[in-house]
Amino acid sequence: MSGDGDLSWAAAPIRSLPPYRGPVTLADFPDPTRRPRLVHLNESPYAPSPRVAAAIAEATRDLNRYPDISGRGLAAAIGASTGIAPGRVVFGCGSDELIHFATVIALAAGDAAVVPAPSFPRYALSARLAGAQPVRARLDAGGACDPDALLAAIGPRTRLVVCCTPNPPSGGMMSAQALRAVAMGVPDDVLLLVDEAYCEFGLHAGGPDALEILRDRRGPWMSTRTFSKAHALAALRVGYALCGDDSVAEALRRAKLQFNVPTLSQIGALAALGDPAHLRRMLDRIAAERTRLAEGLAALGLKIWPSAANFVSCVLPGLAAPAMAALEDRGILVRDWRDPDHLNELRIGVGTAADTDAVVAALAAYLGVRAP
């Protein structure tokens, strides 16, 4: 057998990727009395709608049966709320699985994918797994995907263009004009993927409805969304793709794993979708605490990236890595940007009021300044 860590037997795209280092999660802290403040994964600090647990409890009688491969009940509800035909709604184990399958259906070895940078690492990683070349397109000054940069990066080998709004890790949100420029400017024979994992927060902040713009596009497109963030269902892993036409939906179904979203996850997501009042309360609370977190960080003298999502990023006077370590020593987990051109940025998820107070106090102590 190969030695530990020897990947000489693996395919070239696997060998080219950096070593895997998964994020720390709640499972790493089995003792609830010793858990740190988990503000590093953009999770909701609040519980989902009470309807979720009740619906899941009632559905446990059918655990011996495979789930609905098409998620028809959930697809119908999403179709009713978005205007997208249920047959054009495709589910994944989180939206990141669907992003991966977008690269599977669009890219082959030697192709290119235009991806925003910095942004969600999955875009570039999955493109490389397909043997394609990710082409980085810089964000604009406000941390949103830049339509001019995205369109300028398109070349003869481009088969996929990705944009994300609001964009992690910056939080910047594209305007309707910027989205329309991308939707109309990407060639008709190139798949356009708009990652909307944080769309509920963006709409709550007054952002544009991407679907209204994408409907005018002639070429293939898909929007990916998730129940992990605003609906507080990260543990259930329910993502969905809203497809511009039947061909995109059919391609995704051919590529995806069959029973990838369990029955209980589908039922939980459907229950969450049926409680819009709970969602509005959650969005209001997150928006208020996001403002408070940004103001607290700014009071420390830090530059703040404008955010329409459930996290805030700041620019430190030095490298982010030692600040992350210092905050971890104080029982707070945060995240750097994981981008070679942004080594001083720190991303902090919006948590509870107590989380905000703890983060600001810890950073004040680290920077040697007075806490507000």
C-alpha positions as CSV (number, residue, x, y, z in Angstrom):
1,M,0.0,0.0,0.0
2,S,1.0,3.6,-0.5
3,G,2.6,5.4,2.4
4,D,0.6,7.8,4.5
5,G,-0.2,10.8,2.4
6,D,1.2,9.3,-0.8
7,L,-1.2,10.2,-3.6
8,S,0.9,9.0,-6.5
9,W,-1.9,6.6,-7.4
10,A,-4.5,9.3,-7.7
11,A,-5.7,11.3,-10.7
12,A,-3.7,14.5,-11.5
13,P,-6.5,16.9,-10.5
14,I,-6.6,15.3,-7.0
15,R,-2.9,15.5,-6.7
16,S,-2.9,19.2,-7.6
17,L,-5.2,20.2,-4.8
18,P,-3.9,21.5,-1.4
19,P,-4.2,19.1,1.5
20,Y,-7.7,18.7,2.9
21,R,-8.4,20.5,6.1
22,G,-12.0,20.5,7.0
23,P,-13.5,23.2,9.3
24,V,-14.1,22.8,13.0
25,T,-17.7,22.1,13.7
26,L,-19.9,21.6,16.8
27,A,-19.0,17.8,16.6
28,D,-15.5,18.7,17.8
29,F,-16.9,19.9,21.1
30,P,-19.0,17.0,22.6
31,D,-18.9,18.7,26.0
32,P,-21.4,21.6,25.8
33,T,-19.8,23.3,28.8
34,R,-16.5,23.7,26.9
35,R,-17.8,24.9,23.5
36,P,-16.3,28.1,22.0
37,R,-18.3,30.8,20.3
38,L,-18.8,29.4,16.8
39,V,-18.9,32.4,14.6
40,H,-16.6,31.1,11.8
41,L,-19.0,29.1,9.5
42,N,-21.8,31.7,9.0
43,E,-24.3,29.5,10.8
44,S,-27.5,30.9,12.3
45,P,-27.1,31.6,16.0
46,Y,-30.9,30.9,16.4
47,A,-33.0,27.8,16.2
48,P,-35.2,27.1,13.2
49,S,-38.9,27.4,13.2
50,P,-40.5,25.1,15.8
51,R,-42.5,23.6,13.0
52,V,-39.4,21.9,11.7
53,A,-38.9,19.6,14.7
54,A,-42.6,18.8,14.9
55,A,-42.7,17.8,11.2
56,I,-39.6,15.7,11.4
57,A,-40.8,13.9,14.5
58,E,-44.1,12.9,12.7
59,A,-42.2,11.7,9.6
60,T,-39.9,9.2,11.4
61,R,-42.4,6.3,10.7
62,D,-41.0,6.0,7.1
63,L,-37.3,5.8,7.8
64,N,-37.2,2.3,6.2
65,R,-38.0,3.9,2.8
66,Y,-35.8,5.8,0.4
67,P,-36.6,9.5,0.0
68,D,-38.4,11.1,-2.9
69,I,-35.7,11.4,-5.5
70,S,-37.2,14.6,-6.9
71,G,-38.4,16.2,-3.6
72,R,-41.8,16.9,-5.2
73,G,-43.5,18.4,-2.2
74,L,-40.6,20.8,-1.5
75,A,-40.2,21.5,-5.2
76,A,-43.8,22.5,-5.5
77,A,-43.6,24.9,-2.5
78,I,-40.4,26.5,-3.9
79,G,-41.9,26.8,-7.3
80,A,-44.9,28.5,-5.8
81,S,-42.7,31.0,-4.0
82,T,-40.2,31.7,-6.8
83,G,-42.3,31.3,-10.0
84,I,-39.8,28.6,-11.2
85,A,-41.6,25.4,-12.5
86,P,-41.2,22.6,-10.0
87,G,-39.6,20.4,-12.7
88,R,-36.8,23.0,-12.9
89,V,-36.0,22.8,-9.1
90,V,-33.2,20.3,-8.4
91,F,-32.0,19.4,-4.9
92,G,-28.6,18.8,-3.5
93,C,-26.8,18.0,-0.2
94,G,-26.3,21.7,0.4
95,S,-25.9,24.2,-2.4
96,D,-22.2,23.4,-2.5
97,E,-23.0,19.9,-3.9
98,L,-25.0,21.5,-6.7
99,I,-22.2,24.0,-7.4
100,H,-19.9,21.0,-7.8
101,F,-22.4,19.3,-10.2
102,A,-22.6,22.6,-12.2
103,T,-18.9,22.1,-13.0
104,V,-19.5,18.4,-13.8
105,I,-22.2,19.3,-16.4
106,A,-20.4,22.3,-17.9
107,L,-16.6,21.6,-17.8
108,A,-14.2,19.1,-19.4
109,A,-10.5,18.9,-19.3
110,G,-8.9,21.9,-20.9
111,D,-12.0,24.1,-20.4
112,A,-12.0,27.3,-18.3
113,A,-14.3,28.6,-15.6
114,V,-14.5,32.3,-14.6
115,V,-14.9,32.6,-10.8
116,P,-15.0,35.6,-8.5
117,A,-12.0,36.1,-6.2
118,P,-12.0,36.0,-3.3
119,S,-15.2,34.0,-3.0
120,F,-16.4,30.5,-2.0
121,P,-13.5,28.2,-2.7
122,R,-15.7,25.4,-4.1
123,Y,-16.0,27.1,-7.5
124,A,-12.2,26.9,-8.2
125,L,-11.8,23.5,-6.5
126,S,-14.5,21.8,-8.4
127,A,-13.3,23.3,-11.7
128,R,-9.8,21.9,-11.0
129,L,-11.3,18.5,-10.3
130,A,-12.9,18.6,-13.7
131,G,-9.4,19.3,-15.2
132,A,-10.5,22.8,-16.1
133,Q,-8.7,26.1,-15.3
134,P,-10.4,28.5,-12.9
135,V,-9.8,32.1,-14.0
136,R,-10.0,34.6,-11.2
137,A,-12.1,37.8,-11.6
138,R,-11.5,40.4,-8.9
139,L,-14.2,41.9,-6.8
140,D,-15.2,45.6,-7.0
141,A,-14.1,48.1,-4.3
142,G,-17.2,47.3,-2.2
143,G,-16.5,43.5,-2.2
144,A,-19.2,42.6,-4.7
145,C,-18.7,40.6,-7.8
146,D,-17.6,43.0,-10.6
147,P,-19.4,42.5,-13.9
148,D,-16.7,44.1,-15.9
149,A,-14.0,41.8,-14.4
150,L,-16.2,38.7,-14.9
151,L,-17.0,39.5,-18.5
152,A,-13.4,40.5,-19.3
153,A,-12.1,37.2,-18.0
154,I,-14.2,35.2,-20.5
155,G,-12.2,33.5,-23.2
156,P,-12.6,31.0,-26.0
157,R,-12.3,28.1,-23.5
158,T,-14.8,29.4,-21.0
159,R,-17.7,27.1,-20.4
160,L,-18.9,28.3,-17.0
161,V,-19.1,31.7,-15.4
162,V,-19.9,32.1,-11.6
163,C,-21.0,35.0,-9.6
164,C,-22.2,35.1,-6.0
165,T,-24.4,37.7,-4.3
166,P,-24.0,38.6,-1.5
167,N,-20.5,37.3,-1.8
168,P,-18.6,35.5,0.9
169,P,-16.2,36.3,2.5
170,S,-16.7,40.0,1.8
171,G,-20.5,40.3,2.0
172,G,-20.8,42.6,-1.0
173,M,-24.0,42.6,-2.9
174,M,-24.4,43.1,-6.7
175,S,-26.8,45.8,-7.9
176,A,-29.6,45.0,-10.4
177,Q,-27.5,46.8,-13.1
178,A,-24.4,44.6,-12.3
179,L,-26.5,41.4,-12.3
180,R,-28.1,42.3,-15.6
181,A,-24.8,43.1,-17.2
182,V,-23.5,39.6,-16.3
183,A,-26.8,37.9,-17.3
184,M,-26.8,39.6,-20.7
185,G,-23.0,39.6,-21.3
186,V,-22.2,35.9,-20.7
187,P,-22.3,34.2,-24.1
188,D,-25.4,32.1,-24.8
189,D,-23.4,28.9,-25.1
190,V,-21.8,29.3,-21.6
191,L,-23.5,28.2,-18.3
192,L,-24.1,31.1,-15.9
193,L,-24.2,30.1,-12.2
194,V,-25.5,32.7,-9.7
195,D,-24.8,31.5,-6.2
196,E,-27.4,32.9,-3.9
197,A,-26.7,31.1,-0.7
198,Y,-27.3,34.4,1.2
199,C,-30.2,35.6,-0.9
200,E,-32.7,36.0,1.9
201,F,-30.3,38.4,3.7
202,G,-29.7,40.3,0.5
203,L,-33.4,40.7,-0.3
204,H,-34.0,41.8,3.3
205,A,-31.3,44.4,2.9
206,G,-33.0,45.8,-0.2
207,G,-31.1,43.9,-2.9
208,P,-32.5,43.0,-6.3
209,D,-34.4,39.9,-7.2
210,A,-31.9,37.9,-9.3
211,L,-34.5,35.7,-10.8
212,E,-36.4,38.6,-12.3
213,I,-33.1,39.5,-14.1
214,L,-32.1,36.0,-15.0
215,R,-35.4,35.3,-16.7
216,D,-34.4,37.6,-19.5
217,R,-31.2,35.7,-20.3
218,R,-31.2,33.6,-23.5
219,G,-28.4,31.3,-22.6
220,P,-28.3,28.6,-19.8
221,W,-28.4,29.6,-16.2
222,M,-29.0,28.3,-12.7
223,S,-29.3,29.9,-9.3
224,T,-28.2,28.0,-6.2
225,R,-29.8,28.5,-2.8
226,T,-29.8,26.8,0.5
227,F,-31.8,26.3,3.7
228,S,-28.6,26.2,5.7
229,K,-28.3,30.0,6.4
230,A,-31.4,32.1,6.8
231,H,-33.6,29.1,7.6
232,A,-31.1,27.8,10.2
233,L,-31.1,24.3,8.9
234,A,-27.4,23.8,8.3
235,A,-27.5,20.3,9.8
236,L,-30.2,19.1,7.4
237,R,-28.1,19.9,4.3
238,V,-30.8,21.0,1.8
239,G,-29.7,23.1,-1.2
240,Y,-31.6,23.7,-4.4
241,A,-30.9,24.9,-7.9
242,L,-33.4,27.0,-9.8
243,C,-32.8,26.2,-13.4
244,G,-33.4,28.5,-16.3
245,D,-34.8,25.8,-18.6
246,D,-35.4,22.1,-18.7
247,S,-32.1,21.3,-20.3
248,V,-30.1,22.6,-17.3
249,A,-32.4,20.7,-14.8
250,E,-32.0,17.5,-16.9
251,A,-28.2,17.9,-17.0
252,L,-28.1,18.3,-13.2
253,R,-30.3,15.3,-12.6
254,R,-28.1,13.2,-14.9
255,A,-25.0,14.2,-12.8
256,K,-26.3,14.3,-9.2
257,L,-26.5,11.4,-6.8
258,Q,-29.9,9.8,-6.7
259,F,-31.0,9.8,-3.0
260,N,-28.9,12.8,-1.9
261,V,-31.4,14.7,0.2
262,P,-33.0,12.5,3.0
263,T,-36.7,12.4,3.6
264,L,-36.4,14.1,7.0
265,S,-34.3,16.9,5.5
266,Q,-37.0,17.5,2.8
267,I,-39.8,17.6,5.4
268,G,-37.9,19.9,7.7
269,A,-37.1,22.3,4.8
270,L,-40.8,22.3,3.8
271,A,-41.9,23.1,7.3
272,A,-39.4,26.0,7.5
273,L,-40.6,27.3,4.2
274,G,-44.1,27.3,5.6
275,D,-43.3,29.7,8.5
276,P,-42.4,33.0,6.8
277,A,-43.1,34.9,10.0
278,H,-40.3,33.1,11.8
279,L,-37.9,33.8,8.8
280,R,-38.7,37.5,9.0
281,R,-38.0,37.6,12.7
282,M,-34.7,35.9,12.1
283,L,-33.7,38.2,9.3
284,D,-34.6,41.3,11.4
285,R,-32.5,40.0,14.3
286,I,-29.5,39.2,12.1
287,A,-29.6,42.6,10.4
288,A,-29.7,44.4,13.7
289,E,-26.8,42.5,15.2
290,R,-24.8,42.8,11.9
291,T,-25.0,46.5,12.2
292,R,-24.0,46.3,15.9
293,L,-21.0,44.1,15.1
294,A,-19.9,46.3,12.2
295,E,-20.1,49.4,14.4
296,G,-18.2,47.7,17.2
297,L,-15.4,46.7,14.9
298,A,-15.2,50.1,13.3
299,A,-14.9,51.6,16.8
300,L,-11.7,49.7,17.1
301,G,-10.3,51.6,14.1
302,L,-10.7,48.7,11.7
303,K,-11.9,49.0,8.1
304,I,-15.2,47.2,7.6
305,W,-16.3,45.6,4.3
306,P,-20.0,46.4,3.7
307,S,-22.0,43.3,4.2
308,A,-25.6,42.3,3.3
309,A,-25.1,38.7,4.6
310,N,-24.9,37.1,8.0
311,F,-21.3,37.9,8.6
312,V,-19.0,40.9,8.7
313,S,-15.4,41.2,7.5
314,C,-12.8,43.6,8.8
315,V,-9.2,44.5,7.8
316,L,-6.6,44.1,10.5
317,P,-3.4,46.1,10.7
318,G,-1.4,42.8,10.4
319,L,-2.0,39.2,9.3
320,A,-5.2,37.6,10.2
321,A,-3.7,34.2,11.2
322,P,-2.3,35.3,14.6
323,A,-5.5,37.2,15.4
324,M,-7.5,34.0,14.7
325,A,-5.2,32.1,17.1
326,A,-5.6,34.8,19.8
327,L,-9.3,34.7,19.5
328,E,-9.4,30.9,19.6
329,D,-7.4,31.1,22.9
330,R,-10.2,33.2,24.2
331,G,-12.8,30.7,23.1
332,I,-13.9,32.4,19.9
333,L,-13.6,30.8,16.4
334,V,-13.5,33.2,13.4
335,R,-12.2,32.8,9.9
336,D,-9.7,34.4,7.6
337,W,-10.4,34.9,3.9
338,R,-8.2,32.0,2.7
339,D,-7.0,34.1,-0.2
340,P,-3.4,35.0,-1.0
341,D,-4.3,38.6,-1.9
342,H,-6.2,39.2,1.3
343,L,-4.1,38.0,4.2
344,N,-5.3,40.7,6.7
345,E,-9.0,40.2,6.5
346,L,-11.0,38.5,9.2
347,R,-14.6,37.2,8.6
348,I,-16.9,37.0,11.7
349,G,-20.3,35.5,11.6
350,V,-23.2,37.4,13.1
351,G,-24.1,35.7,16.3
352,T,-25.9,36.7,19.5
353,A,-25.4,40.0,21.3
354,A,-23.2,38.2,23.7
355,D,-21.1,36.9,20.8
356,T,-20.7,40.4,19.4
357,D,-19.6,41.7,22.8
358,A,-17.1,38.9,23.2
359,V,-15.6,39.3,19.7
360,V,-15.2,43.1,20.0
361,A,-13.6,42.8,23.5
362,A,-11.2,40.0,22.3
363,L,-10.1,42.0,19.3
364,A,-9.6,45.1,21.4
365,A,-7.4,43.2,23.7
366,Y,-5.5,41.7,20.8
367,L,-5.0,45.1,19.1
368,G,-4.1,46.8,22.4
369,V,-6.9,49.4,22.1
370,R,-9.8,50.3,24.4
371,A,-13.0,48.4,23.8
372,P,-16.0,50.7,23.0
